C-alpha cells in the first residue's frame, strides 16, 4: 500500500485548525493532516517530515506567511504552499503567488476550492516524483550500459540501448521542466471557480500522462 500523502496546516487561529482537518479528511480520506500554531513550529515539523502540501495563514505573529513561505522553500524547494488570508486585496494574492505560493485562498475558506487546490498540489507532486524516479532509473541503467560498452567487444545491442537511454534521459529532464510549467500555469489560474479548477486539473493530469508515456513509465 502506498504511503498516505501528508498535509500540514499552519495557522494561529484555533477555529481554522479545528475545522480544516475535518474538511480534508472528509473529501481526501487518503491524506493525513497535521497542524501547528506558528511558522517556527511548522519549520520544525517540515525538517522532520516531508509534507506534500502546506496550508499556511498569511498573517501570523512571530513569522508572517510570506517569510514562512520563503523558509519552507529553503528547507524543501518543491513543497507546495497554499496561502490563506482574510485580506481581500488582490495585491496580497498576487504577491503571494509571485513569491512562490502554489495557490492563494481567501478566508472565510471556500472548502470546495481549498480541497481542489490541495488535491491538485498533491497530483503535481506525484507527477514530479514519478518523473524524477524515472530519471534515476535511467541514470542507473546508463551506468550499467557504459560499463558493458567498455568491454573488449561490446555487443551492438548494448550500443543501441545506451543511445536510447541517453535519449530517454534527455526527455526525462525536459519532462520535469514541462511539468513545472504546467504547475505554474495552473497556479496562475487557480483563482477561478471550481468548475474551471476541475478542468485545469484534468489538463494537468493529461499532460503528465503524455510526459510519462514518453519516458516509458
N, C-alpha and C positions, 0 to 999 in steps of 0.2 A: 504494500500500500504506500503511495507517495506521501511525503510529509505534508502536513497541513500548512497552508500559507499563513504567515503571521502578520498581523496589523497592530501598530502601536498608535494610541491616541494620547496626545499631549495637550492638556488644557487645564487651566486653573479653575474652571467652572465645574463645581460638583454635579450640577444637573446634566451637563454635557457628558461627563464621564460616566454617569449612571445610564443615560439614555442611548448613546451611540452603540455601545457593545451589544445591547439587546437588539437594536435595529439590524446591525450587521450579522448577528448570529441567526436572525430570522431569515434574512434574504441571502446570506452567504454562509450556509451551515458548515462548509468545509474550511472556514477561516477561523483561526484562533486570534483572540483580541486581548491585548494588554493595555493598561492605562497608567499614566503618571501625571503629576500635577505641575511640572516645570520643565523648562528646556534642559536644565542641568541634569535632572534625573533621566530625562529622555535620552540624552547623550550617553549616560552611563549604561542604560539598557541597550542602546544601539551598539556600543563597543562589545557587549557580551553576547549579542544575538543579532543575526541578520534578518531584518524585517522586510517583507515585500512592499509594504506601503506604510507611510506615517501620516496621520492626520494631526495637524498642529494649528493651534489658535494663533492668530496674528499678534494679538495684544496680550502679553503675559508679563507679570512682574519679574524682575531679575534679568531675564533674557527674552527679548521680543521674538516674534515668529520669524522675521527675516534673518536675524542673527542666527537663530536656531537652524534655519534652512541652510545657511552657508556652512555651519559647523557639521551638519549631517553629511553634506557632500564632501567635506574634508575627511570624514571617517569612512563613508561608503559612497563613492561618487555616483553610482547609478540608482540609489534608493529613491523611489518616487515619494514626493512630499505633497500632500493636498493641504493647502492653506484654508483656514476657516476664519471668518471675521464678521462682526456685526456692522462694520464700516461699509456704507453704501457707495462710497466714491469709486468711480471707475478707475481713477488713477491708482488707487491702492491695489486693485486686482491686477492692473496692467504691470505695476512694478513687481508684484509677487511672481507673475509669470515670466517677466523678463529676467528675473534673478534666479530662475531655475525651478520654480514650483511646477509640479505636474498639472495641477488644477487649482482653481480658487472657488470656494463655495461660500456663499453669503449666509449669515445667520439672520433670522431663525432658519435652521437647516431644512432644506428640501430633502427628505430622506431618500426618495427615489433617485434624485440626481446624485446624492452622495454615494449611494450604493453602486450606481452605474460607474461613477468615477473610480471607486475602489476596484470594482471588477475589471475595468479597462486597464488600470495601472498594473494589476496582477497579470493580466493577459500579456501586456507588453513586456513585463519582467520575464515571463515564461518564454516568450519569443527570443529575447536576448540571450537567456541562459541556454536555450537549445542550440542556437547558432554558435555560441561560444563553445559548447560541448562538442559540436561537430568539428569546429576548428581545431580543438585539442586532439581529437581523434585523427584528423588529417596530419597534424604535426607528428604524432607518434608513428603513423604509417609512413610518412616521408622519411623519418629517421631509419626505419627498418629497410625501406627500399634503397636508401642511399648506401647502407651497409652492403646490401645484396649487390648493388651495382659495382661496388669496389672489388668484387670477386674477380679472379683472373679472366673468366669468360662468362660474364653476366648474360643471362638469358634475355631474349628480346622482350619477353613478356614483362620482365622487371622494368625495362626501359619505358615501355608503354605505360605501365602502371605509375611510374614515377612522374611521367609527363601529365597524366590525367590527375594525379594527386595534386600536383602544383597548380593545375587549372582550378581544381576544386578549392584549394586553399585561397586562391585569389578571389573566387566567387564568394567564399565564406567571409572574407574581410569586407568585401563590398556589401554583402548582405547585412552585416552589422551596421554599417553606415546608413544603408537604406532603411533599416528598421528604426534607427534613431530619427531619421527624417519623418517617418510615418508617425512616431510618437510626438514629435514636435508639431506636426500638422494637426494631430488630434487635440493636443493641448491648446492650440490657437482657437479651436472651435468648441472647446469644452463648456463655454458659457451658454450654449444653445439648450433648447428644451430636450426632454428625454427621448423623443422620437428621433431627433437628429443624432443624439448621442448613440442610440442603438444602431443607427445606420453607419456611423463612423466606426463603431466597434466591429461591425461586420466587415467593413472595408479593410480595417487594420488586420483582422484575422485572415482575410483572403490574401492580402499582400504578404503576410508572414508565411502562409502556406506555399505560395509561389516561391518565395526565397528559400524555404527549407527543402522544397522539391528539387531546387537547383543544386542543393548540397547532397541530395540523395538520401535525406532523412525520411 
